Amino acid sequence: MELDTQLVSDSRSESLVRTCRTVAGDDLRSVTYFTHDRCEQLYLRSDLEADADLTGFVEHETDGFQARTAYRGSELGDYRYTVRAFDHGYLTRVTVANRGVFVTTDGLTLRRSEELAAALSGLLRE
C-alpha cells in the first residue's frame, strides 16, 4: 500500500472535503481517498495528530470493493456504504468501482451518515 501525495486532483480533493465539511460540520475529523493500492489523506482536522496508520486502515477498507458483489442478491438490497463505530468517533466508507473514500467524524447520526454516503457516492461516480 502506497501513501500518495497527489492521487486526486486539487479540484476533486477540494470538492470531496467541502462536501464532507458541509454534511459533518465541525465533527469532521479526516477525509481519505483510496484505491486498491494507494491512498491520500485529503483533510485532517488541525487539532488531531497525523500519526494514524492510514495504510492499515485502507487495507481494511478496501474490503468495500468486494462488498458490492458479496452482498449481491441479498434480501437487504444493494450494498451502499459502511459505518464503523469506535470509542472516539465514527468511520464512514463509500466505494465506487475501484476507488473509495473514508471519512472519520466525532459524532454521526443515521441521517447524516446517509447524507454523507449519498453525497460521496455521487462525487465518486463523476
DSSP file with accessible surface (Angstrom, degrees, kcal/mol):
  #  RESIDUE AA STRUCTURE BP1 BP2  ACC     N-H-->O    O-->H-N    N-H-->O    O-->H-N    TCO  KAPPA ALPHA  PHI   PSI    X-CA   Y-CA   Z-CA
    1    1 A M              0   0   79      0, 0.0     2,-0.5     0, 0.0    37,-0.2   0.000 360.0 360.0 360.0 130.1    0.0    0.0    0.0
    2    2 A E  E     -a   38   0A 113     35,-2.6    37,-2.0    53,-0.1     2,-0.5  -0.904 360.0-142.1-111.6 126.3    1.4    3.3   -1.0
    3    3 A L  E     -a   39   0A 102     -2,-0.5     2,-0.3    35,-0.2    37,-0.2  -0.764  30.5-162.4 -82.0 122.6    0.6    6.6    0.7
    4    4 A D        -     0   0   24     35,-4.0    37,-0.4    -2,-0.5     3,-0.1  -0.742  27.5-157.9-111.1 157.0    0.4    9.2   -2.0
    5    5 A T  S    S+     0   0  121     -2,-0.3    -1,-0.1     1,-0.1    35,-0.1   0.510  93.8  26.9-109.0  -8.6    0.5   13.0   -2.0
    6    6 A Q        +     0   0   99      1,-0.1    -1,-0.1     3,-0.0    34,-0.1  -0.263  68.9 133.0-148.6  55.7   -1.3   13.6   -5.3
    7    7 A L  S    S+     0   0   30     -3,-0.1     2,-0.3    26,-0.1    -1,-0.1   0.837  77.8  31.7 -74.7 -33.2   -3.7   10.7   -6.0
    8    8 A V  S    S-     0   0    8      1,-0.1    -1,-0.1    25,-0.1    25,-0.0  -0.883  95.6 -96.0-123.6 156.1   -6.5   13.0   -6.9
    9    9 A S     >  -     0   0   59     -2,-0.3     4,-2.6     1,-0.1     5,-0.2  -0.246  34.6-113.0 -66.2 158.7   -6.6   16.5   -8.5
   10   10 A D  H  > S+     0   0  102      1,-0.2     4,-2.8     2,-0.2     5,-0.2   0.896 117.4  51.6 -59.7 -40.3   -6.8   19.5   -6.3
   11   11 A S  H  > S+     0   0   82      2,-0.2     4,-2.1     1,-0.2    -1,-0.2   0.910 111.4  46.0 -67.6 -39.8  -10.3   20.3   -7.5
   12   12 A R  H  > S+     0   0   55      2,-0.2     4,-2.6     1,-0.2    -1,-0.2   0.921 113.3  50.4 -66.4 -43.0  -11.6   16.8   -6.8
   13   13 A S  H  X S+     0   0   19     -4,-2.6     4,-2.7     1,-0.2     5,-0.2   0.942 111.1  48.2 -58.7 -49.0   -9.9   16.9   -3.4
   14   14 A E  H  X S+     0   0  113     -4,-2.8     4,-2.8     1,-0.2     5,-0.2   0.895 111.5  50.9 -59.7 -40.6  -11.5   20.3   -2.5
   15   15 A S  H  X S+     0   0   27     -4,-2.1     4,-2.3    -5,-0.2    -1,-0.2   0.924 111.5  46.7 -64.5 -44.7  -14.9   19.1   -3.7
   16   16 A L  H  X S+     0   0    1     -4,-2.6     4,-2.3     2,-0.2    -2,-0.2   0.940 116.0  44.5 -63.4 -46.1  -14.7   15.9   -1.5
   17   17 A V  H  X S+     0   0   23     -4,-2.7     4,-2.8     2,-0.2     5,-0.2   0.931 112.7  51.2 -66.1 -43.8  -13.6   17.9    1.6
   18   18 A R  H  X S+     0   0  143     -4,-2.8     4,-2.4    -5,-0.2    -1,-0.2   0.924 110.6  49.5 -60.0 -42.6  -16.1   20.6    1.0
   19   19 A T  H  X S+     0   0   30     -4,-2.3     4,-2.1    -5,-0.2     5,-0.2   0.934 112.2  47.3 -62.3 -45.3  -18.9   18.1    0.8
   20   20 A C  H  X S+     0   0    0     -4,-2.3     4,-3.2     1,-0.2     5,-0.5   0.905 112.3  49.5 -64.3 -40.6  -17.8   16.3    3.9
   21   21 A R  H  X S+     0   0   95     -4,-2.8     4,-1.9     1,-0.2    -1,-0.2   0.886 109.3  53.2 -66.3 -36.6  -17.5   19.6    5.8
   22   22 A T  H  < S+     0   0  112     -4,-2.4    -2,-0.2    -5,-0.2    -1,-0.2   0.926 118.7  34.3 -63.5 -44.4  -21.0   20.6    4.7
   23   23 A V  H  < S+     0   0   26     -4,-2.1    -2,-0.2    -5,-0.2    -3,-0.2   0.931 130.4  30.4 -77.9 -47.0  -22.5   17.4    5.9
   24   24 A A  H >< S-     0   0    2     -4,-3.2     3,-1.7    -5,-0.2    -3,-0.2   0.677  85.0-173.6 -91.3 -18.7  -20.4   16.7    9.1
   25   25 A G  G ><  -     0   0   27     -4,-1.9     3,-1.7    -5,-0.5    -1,-0.2  -0.276  68.2 -11.1  61.1-140.7  -19.6   20.3   10.1
   26   26 A D  G 3  S+     0   0  132      1,-0.3    -1,-0.3    79,-0.0    -5,-0.1   0.594 127.0  73.8 -70.2 -10.4  -17.2   20.7   12.9
   27   27 A D  G <   +     0   0   54     -3,-1.7    79,-2.4    -6,-0.1    -1,-0.3   0.613  69.6 113.4 -76.9 -11.1  -17.5   17.0   13.7
   28   28 A L  E <   +B  105   0A   0     -3,-1.7    77,-0.3    77,-0.2     3,-0.1  -0.419  35.9 170.5 -65.4 128.2  -15.4   16.1   10.6
   29   29 A R  E     -     0   0A  63     75,-3.2    16,-2.8     1,-0.4     2,-0.3   0.797  57.8 -16.0-103.2 -48.8  -12.0   14.6   11.7
   30   30 A S  E     -BC 104  44A   8     74,-1.6    74,-2.2    14,-0.2     2,-0.4  -0.994  43.9-149.9-157.6 160.2  -10.5   13.4    8.4
   31   31 A V  E     -BC 103  43A   0     12,-2.0    11,-2.4    -2,-0.3    12,-1.6  -0.995  18.1-177.1-135.9 126.3  -11.1   12.5    4.8
   32   32 A T  E     -BC 102  41A   0     70,-2.6    70,-2.6    -2,-0.4     2,-0.4  -0.993  11.7-156.4-129.9 129.0   -9.0    9.8    2.9
   33   33 A Y  E     +BC 101  40A  20      7,-2.6     7,-2.6    -2,-0.4     2,-0.3  -0.813  24.4 175.5 -98.7 140.3   -9.3    8.8   -0.7
   34   34 A F  E     -BC 100  39A   0     66,-2.9    66,-2.6    -2,-0.4     5,-0.2  -0.983  24.3-170.8-148.6 157.3   -8.1    5.4   -1.7
   35   35 A T        -     0   0   26      3,-2.9    64,-0.2    -2,-0.3    27,-0.1  -0.621  58.1 -75.8-124.1-170.4   -7.8    2.8   -4.4
   36   36 A H  S    S+     0   0   95     62,-0.5    26,-0.1    -2,-0.2    63,-0.1   0.841 128.4  12.7 -59.6 -33.4   -6.7   -0.9   -4.1
   37   37 A D  S    S+     0   0  100    -36,-0.1   -35,-2.6     1,-0.1     2,-0.3   0.385 121.8  52.9-130.6   5.3   -3.0    0.0   -3.7
   38   38 A R  E     -a    2   0A  83    -37,-0.2    -3,-2.9    20,-0.1     2,-0.3  -0.974  51.5-177.5-141.4 155.9   -2.8    3.8   -3.0
   39   39 A C  E     -aC   3  34A   0    -37,-2.0   -35,-4.0    -2,-0.3     2,-0.3  -0.990   8.1-165.9-150.7 156.6   -4.2    6.3   -0.6
   40   40 A E  E     - C   0  33A  19     -7,-2.6    -7,-2.6    -2,-0.3     2,-0.7  -0.966  20.8-135.7-144.5 126.8   -4.1   10.0    0.1
   41   41 A Q  E     - C   0  32A  57    -37,-0.4    -9,-0.3    -2,-0.3     3,-0.1  -0.743  22.0-177.5 -81.7 118.6   -5.3   11.9    3.2
   42   42 A L  E     +     0   0A  25    -11,-2.4     2,-0.3    -2,-0.7   -10,-0.2   0.731  64.8  14.6 -88.9 -26.7   -7.2   14.9    1.8
   43   43 A Y  E     + C   0  31A  49    -12,-1.6   -12,-2.0     2,-0.0     2,-0.3  -0.989  52.5 178.2-152.4 139.8   -8.1   16.5    5.1
   44   44 A L  E     - C   0  30A  51     -2,-0.3   -14,-0.2   -14,-0.2   -15,-0.1  -0.952  38.0-114.9-141.6 122.7   -7.1   16.2    8.8
   45   45 A R    >   -     0   0   34    -16,-2.8     3,-2.0    -2,-0.3   -16,-0.1  -0.271  28.3-119.9 -57.4 141.7   -8.6   18.5   11.4
   46   46 A S  T 3  S+     0   0  124      1,-0.3    -1,-0.1     3,-0.0   -17,-0.0   0.713 108.2  58.4 -63.2 -23.1   -5.9   20.8   12.9
   47   47 A D  T 3  S+     0   0  104      2,-0.1     2,-0.3   -18,-0.0    -1,-0.3   0.446  93.9  85.5 -88.5   4.9   -6.3   19.6   16.5
   48   48 A L  S <  S-     0   0   38     -3,-2.0     2,-0.3   -19,-0.1    -4,-0.0  -0.764  79.6-117.6-107.1 151.2   -5.5   15.9   15.5
   49   49 A E        -     0   0  150     -2,-0.3     2,-1.1     1,-0.1     3,-0.4  -0.628  16.2-132.6 -83.9 143.4   -2.1   14.3   15.2
   50   50 A A  S    S+     0   0   84     -2,-0.3    -1,-0.1     1,-0.2    -6,-0.0  -0.287  77.9 105.7 -89.6  51.6   -1.1   13.0   11.8
   51   51 A D        +     0   0  131     -2,-1.1    -1,-0.2     2,-0.1     2,-0.0   0.336  40.0 124.6-116.1   9.7    0.1    9.7   13.3
   52   52 A A        -     0   0   56     -3,-0.4     2,-1.8     1,-0.1     3,-0.2  -0.359  69.9-116.6 -69.7 148.1   -2.7    7.3   12.2
   53   53 A D     >  +     0   0  101      1,-0.2     4,-2.2     2,-0.1     5,-0.2  -0.613  40.9 174.6 -84.0  81.2   -1.7    4.2   10.2
   54   54 A L  H  > S+     0   0   18     -2,-1.8     4,-2.9     1,-0.2     5,-0.2   0.894  74.8  53.7 -59.7 -41.5   -3.6    5.2    7.1
   55   55 A T  H  > S+     0   0   38      1,-0.2     4,-2.3     2,-0.2    -1,-0.2   0.893 108.4  50.9 -64.6 -35.6   -2.3    2.3    5.0
   56   56 A G  H  > S+     0   0   11      2,-0.2     4,-1.4     1,-0.2    -1,-0.2   0.925 111.7  47.4 -64.3 -42.8   -3.5   -0.1    7.7
   57   57 A F  H  X S+     0   0   74     -4,-2.2     4,-2.6     1,-0.2     3,-0.4   0.940 112.3  49.7 -60.9 -48.1   -7.0    1.5    7.7
   58   58 A V  H  X S+     0   0    0     -4,-2.9     4,-2.2     1,-0.2    -2,-0.2   0.890 102.7  60.4 -63.4 -38.0   -7.1    1.4    3.9
   59   59 A E  H  < S+     0   0  110     -4,-2.3    -1,-0.2     1,-0.2    -2,-0.2   0.899 112.8  39.4 -56.6 -36.9   -6.1   -2.3    3.8
   60   60 A H  H >< S+     0   0  120     -4,-1.4     3,-1.4    -3,-0.4    -2,-0.2   0.887 113.5  54.0 -77.8 -38.2   -9.3   -3.0    5.8
   61   61 A E  H >< S+     0   0    5     -4,-2.6     3,-2.1     1,-0.3     4,-0.2   0.726  89.3  75.0 -74.5 -18.8  -11.4   -0.5    3.9
   62   62 A T  T >X S+     0   0   21     -4,-2.2     3,-1.9     1,-0.3     4,-0.5   0.687  75.0  83.4 -66.8 -10.6  -10.6   -2.0    0.5
   63   63 A D  H X> S+     0   0   88     -3,-1.4     4,-1.2     1,-0.3     3,-1.0   0.787  75.2  73.5 -56.7 -26.2  -13.0   -4.8    1.6
   64   64 A G  H <> S+     0   0    0     -3,-2.1     4,-0.8     1,-0.3    -1,-0.3   0.774  84.1  64.2 -61.0 -25.6  -15.7   -2.4    0.4
   65   65 A F  H <4 S+     0   0   21     -3,-1.9     4,-0.3     1,-0.2    -1,-0.3   0.869 108.4  40.0 -66.0 -34.3  -14.7   -3.1   -3.2
   66   66 A Q  H XX S+     0   0   96     -3,-1.0     4,-2.8    -4,-0.5     3,-0.6   0.686  98.4  78.2 -85.4 -19.0  -15.8   -6.7   -2.7
   67   67 A A  H 3X S+     0   0    7     -4,-1.2     4,-2.1     1,-0.2    12,-0.2   0.861  85.0  61.8 -61.3 -35.3  -18.9   -5.9   -0.7
   68   68 A R  H 3< S+     0   0   65     -4,-0.8    11,-0.3     1,-0.2    -1,-0.2   0.893 115.8  31.3 -59.2 -39.4  -20.8   -4.9   -3.8
   69   69 A T  H X4 S+     0   0   82     -3,-0.6     3,-0.9    -4,-0.3    -2,-0.2   0.835 114.0  60.7 -87.6 -33.0  -20.6   -8.4   -5.2
   70   70 A A  H 3< S+     0   0   74     -4,-2.8    -2,-0.2     1,-0.2    -3,-0.2   0.856 113.7  36.5 -62.8 -35.1  -20.5  -10.2   -1.8
   71   71 A Y  T >< S+     0   0  131     -4,-2.1     3,-2.0    -5,-0.2    -1,-0.2   0.358  85.5 132.6-100.3   5.4  -24.0   -8.9   -0.9
   72   72 A R  T <  S+     0   0  169     -3,-0.9     3,-0.1     1,-0.3     6,-0.1  -0.286  75.1  18.7 -58.7 134.7  -25.5   -9.0   -4.4
   73   73 A G  T 3  S+     0   0   76      1,-0.3    -1,-0.3     2,-0.0     5,-0.1   0.497  90.4 149.0  83.5   2.4  -28.9  -10.7   -4.4
   74   74 A S    X   -     0   0   43     -3,-2.0     3,-1.6     3,-0.3    -1,-0.3  -0.333  59.1-124.0 -67.4 149.1  -29.3  -10.1   -0.6
   75   75 A E  T 3  S+     0   0  207      1,-0.3    -1,-0.1    -3,-0.1     3,-0.1   0.678 111.5  66.2 -65.0 -15.8  -32.8   -9.6    0.7
   76   76 A L  T 3  S-     0   0  165      1,-0.3    -1,-0.3    -5,-0.1     2,-0.2   0.633 108.2-126.2 -78.6 -15.2  -31.4   -6.4    2.2
   77   77 A G    <   -     0   0   35     -3,-1.6    -3,-0.3    -6,-0.2    -1,-0.3  -0.535  53.5 -13.9  99.0-168.5  -30.9   -4.9   -1.3
   78   78 A D  S    S-     0   0  135     -2,-0.2     2,-0.2     1,-0.1   -10,-0.1  -0.408  71.9-108.3 -72.2 144.5  -27.7   -3.5   -2.8
   79   79 A Y        +     0   0   29    -11,-0.3    -1,-0.1   -12,-0.2     3,-0.1  -0.472  42.1 168.8 -68.1 138.0  -24.8   -2.6   -0.6
   80   80 A R        -     0   0  128      1,-0.4    15,-0.4    -2,-0.2     2,-0.3   0.733  51.2 -31.5-120.2 -49.1  -24.3    1.2   -0.3
   81   81 A Y        -     0   0   38     13,-0.1    -1,-0.4     2,-0.0     2,-0.4  -0.980  49.0-119.7-166.0 171.5  -21.8    2.1    2.4
   82   82 A T  E     -D   93   0A  27     11,-2.2    11,-2.9    -2,-0.3     2,-0.4  -0.973  12.9-164.9-127.0 140.1  -20.3    1.1    5.7
   83   83 A V  E     -D   92   0A  58     -2,-0.4     2,-0.4     9,-0.2     9,-0.2  -0.992   8.2-166.0-120.8 130.8  -20.3    2.9    9.1
   84   84 A R  E     -D   91   0A  80      7,-3.2     7,-2.5    -2,-0.4     2,-0.4  -0.962   9.5-146.3-116.1 134.8  -17.9    1.8   11.8
   85   85 A A  E     +D   90   0A  76     -2,-0.4     2,-0.3     5,-0.2     5,-0.2  -0.854  20.0 176.2-103.9 135.1  -18.3    2.9   15.4
   86   86 A F  E >   -D   89   0A 107      3,-2.9     3,-0.9    -2,-0.4    -2,-0.0  -0.777  46.1 -97.6-125.9 172.2  -15.2    3.5   17.7
   87   87 A D  T 3  S+     0   0  158     -2,-0.3     3,-0.1     1,-0.2    -1,-0.0   0.843 122.4  28.1 -59.6 -34.7  -14.8    4.8   21.2
   88   88 A H  T 3  S-     0   0  155      1,-0.1     2,-0.3    19,-0.0    -1,-0.2   0.093 128.7 -31.6-120.1  21.3  -13.9    8.2   20.0
   89   89 A G  E <   -D   86   0A   8     -3,-0.9    -3,-2.9    15,-0.0     2,-0.3  -0.972  62.1 -81.7 158.6-169.7  -15.7    8.6   16.7
   90   90 A Y  E     -DE  85 105A  82     15,-2.5    15,-2.2    -2,-0.3     2,-0.4  -0.925  18.6-150.1-130.9 153.2  -17.1    7.0   13.5
   91   91 A L  E     -DE  84 104A   0     -7,-2.5    -7,-3.2    -2,-0.3     2,-0.5  -0.994  10.0-166.0-124.9 127.1  -15.7    6.0   10.1
   92   92 A T  E     -DE  83 103A   0     11,-2.8    11,-2.5    -2,-0.4     2,-0.4  -0.973   7.4-165.4-113.8 126.3  -17.9    6.1    7.0
   93   93 A R  E     +DE  82 102A   9    -11,-2.9   -11,-2.2    -2,-0.5     2,-0.4  -0.942   8.6 179.9-116.1 133.4  -16.7    4.2    3.9
   94   94 A V  E     - E   0 101A   0      7,-2.6     7,-2.5    -2,-0.4     2,-0.4  -0.999   5.7-174.0-129.4 131.2  -18.0    4.6    0.4
   95   95 A T  E     - E   0 100A   1     -2,-0.4     2,-0.4   -15,-0.4     5,-0.2  -0.967   9.6-178.2-126.4 146.2  -16.7    2.8   -2.6
   96   96 A V  E >   - E   0  99A  12      3,-2.9     3,-2.1    -2,-0.4     2,-0.1  -0.965  64.5 -48.9-140.8 121.5  -17.5    3.0   -6.3
   97   97 A A  T 3  S-     0   0   72     -2,-0.4    28,-0.0     1,-0.2    27,-0.0  -0.320 125.1 -13.9  53.5-112.8  -15.8    0.7   -8.8
   98   98 A N  T 3  S+     0   0   91     -2,-0.1   -62,-0.5    -3,-0.1     2,-0.3   0.094 125.9  63.4-110.5  21.6  -12.1    0.9   -8.0
   99   99 A R  E <   + E   0  96A  52     -3,-2.1    -3,-2.9   -64,-0.2     2,-0.3  -0.970  54.0 172.5-142.6 158.5  -12.0    3.9   -5.7
  100  100 A G  E     -BE  34  95A   0    -66,-2.6   -66,-2.9    -2,-0.3     2,-0.4  -0.963  19.7-140.9-156.7 171.5  -13.3    4.9   -2.3
  101  101 A V  E     -BE  33  94A   0     -7,-2.5    -7,-2.6    -2,-0.3     2,-0.4  -0.997   8.7-163.5-137.5 137.1  -13.3    7.5    0.4
  102  102 A F  E     -BE  32  93A   3    -70,-2.6   -70,-2.6    -2,-0.4     2,-0.4  -0.990   8.7-165.9-122.1 141.7  -13.4    7.0    4.2
  103  103 A V  E     -BE  31  92A   0    -11,-2.5   -11,-2.8    -2,-0.4     2,-0.4  -0.971   6.0-153.3-123.3 133.5  -14.4    9.9    6.5
  104  104 A T  E     +BE  30  91A  21    -74,-2.2   -75,-3.2    -2,-0.4   -74,-1.6  -0.890  19.1 175.3-109.2 143.3  -13.9   10.0   10.2
  105  105 A T  E     -BE  28  90A   0    -15,-2.2   -15,-2.5    -2,-0.4   -77,-0.2  -0.944  37.8-129.9-139.6 160.0  -16.1   12.1   12.4
  106  106 A D  S    S+     0   0   57    -79,-2.4     2,-0.3    -2,-0.3    -1,-0.1   0.940  95.6  10.3 -73.4 -52.2  -16.6   12.8   16.1
  107  107 A G        -     0   0   22    -83,-0.2     2,-0.3   -18,-0.1    -1,-0.2  -0.881  66.2-176.8-127.0 158.9  -20.4   12.2   16.0
  108  108 A L        -     0   0   29     -2,-0.3     2,-0.2    -3,-0.1   -84,-0.0  -0.865  10.1-158.1-160.8 121.2  -22.7   10.9   13.4
  109  109 A T     >  -     0   0   78     -2,-0.3     4,-2.5     1,-0.1     5,-0.2  -0.594  35.8-111.4 -91.1 163.7  -26.4   10.4   13.2
  110  110 A L  H  > S+     0   0  129     -2,-0.2     4,-2.3     1,-0.2     5,-0.2   0.926 119.1  51.7 -60.2 -41.9  -28.1    7.9   10.9
  111  111 A R  H  > S+     0   0  174      1,-0.2     4,-2.4     2,-0.2    -1,-0.2   0.935 111.0  46.6 -62.4 -43.8  -29.5   10.8    8.8
  112  112 A R  H  > S+     0   0   52      1,-0.2     4,-2.8     2,-0.2    -1,-0.2   0.878 110.1  53.2 -68.3 -35.6  -26.1   12.5    8.5
  113  113 A S  H  X S+     0   0    4     -4,-2.5     4,-2.6     2,-0.2    -1,-0.2   0.914 110.2  48.6 -65.5 -39.0  -24.4    9.2    7.6
  114  114 A E  H  X S+     0   0   75     -4,-2.3     4,-2.5    -5,-0.2    -2,-0.2   0.931 113.1  47.4 -62.1 -45.8  -27.0    8.7    4.8
  115  115 A E  H  X S+     0   0   79     -4,-2.4     4,-2.4     2,-0.2    -2,-0.2   0.915 113.5  48.1 -62.3 -44.3  -26.4   12.2    3.6
  116  116 A L  H  X S+     0   0    0     -4,-2.8     4,-2.7     2,-0.2     5,-0.2   0.941 113.0  47.1 -62.4 -48.1  -22.6   11.8    3.7
  117  117 A A  H  X S+     0   0    3     -4,-2.6     4,-2.6     1,-0.2    -2,-0.2   0.915 113.1  48.7 -62.8 -42.9  -22.7    8.4    1.9
  118  118 A A  H  X S+     0   0   69     -4,-2.5     4,-2.1    -5,-0.2    -1,-0.2   0.927 113.2  47.0 -64.6 -44.1  -25.1    9.7   -0.8
  119  119 A A  H  X S+     0   0   35     -4,-2.4     4,-2.1    -5,-0.2    -2,-0.2   0.930 114.5  46.1 -64.8 -44.3  -23.0   12.8   -1.5
  120  120 A L  H  X S+     0   0    0     -4,-2.7     4,-2.7     2,-0.2     5,-0.2   0.897 109.6  54.7 -67.4 -39.3  -19.7   10.9   -1.6
  121  121 A S  H  X S+     0   0   16     -4,-2.6     4,-1.6    -5,-0.2    -1,-0.2   0.926 108.9  49.2 -58.1 -45.0  -21.2    8.2   -3.9
  122  122 A G  H  X S+     0   0   38     -4,-2.1     4,-0.7     1,-0.2    -2,-0.2   0.924 112.5  46.7 -61.2 -44.2  -22.3   10.9   -6.3
  123  123 A L  H >< S+     0   0   19     -4,-2.1     3,-0.7     1,-0.2    -2,-0.2   0.892 110.5  52.5 -67.3 -38.5  -18.9   12.6   -6.3
  124  124 A L  H 3< S+     0   0    0     -4,-2.7    -1,-0.2     1,-0.2    -2,-0.2   0.799 105.9  55.2 -68.4 -26.3  -17.0    9.3   -6.8
  125  125 A R  H 3<        0   0  145     -4,-1.6    -1,-0.2    -5,-0.2    -2,-0.2   0.673 360.0 360.0 -79.1 -17.9  -19.2    8.4   -9.8
  126  126 A E    <<        0   0  147     -4,-0.7    -3,-0.0    -3,-0.7    -4,-0.0  -0.327 360.0 360.0 -67.6 360.0  -18.3   11.7  -11.6
